[in-house]
Amino acid sequence: MKSIQTTDGVLVRNYILGNEKSLETLVVRHKQRIFSFILSKVLDRVIAEDIFQDTFIKVINTLKRGKYNEEGKFLPWVMRIAHNLIIDHFRRNKRLPKFNNTDEFDIFDVLSDEMLSVENQIIKDQILSDVRSLIDELPNDQKEVLLMRMYRDMSFKEISENTNVSINTALGRMRYALINLRKLIEKHHIVLVN
């Protein structure tokens, strides 16, 4: 006889209703996958364990506050939290080349290791993703001008011709798009440093 496995959604609901064992089941069920994902990014078991624990602290806090959204599946949601914590880790611990205080210059002191470029790529990808999602929140006329200027490298003359507005209007829309983008960045507490 086959045993029927309780779905993640049911376990989440049971945990929210006070069944602590349900969370333990979820952790045991997904631990290997989540931990392996974190370890593959940070390449350090101790750091991976810290991030794994922080991930589930965030999961518990979100569930207890009733902020979990059933639209997504549990595992992708947790993986997204872990991914964001990995990004935060790399941003906080930005490694810089170390120089020895000697007269001899060693080129290997300056060259960045492969891990640093992986970190930078992860951070850069996250920044681009954050900015793209913020651009979607802009009013359509501002978003249109910003996309034409920044992503299609069009001149304001070309933008004005394509949108049937004056150059001054196109410039104004771009200005307001940038002002609103800054406000959105502050509102969402997004760090754009790479």
Summary of the structure (lengths in Angstrom):
residues: 194
radius of gyration: 23.0
end to end distance: 54.7
largest distance: 74.9
contacts: 462
relative contact order: 0.08
helix: 71%
strand: 0%
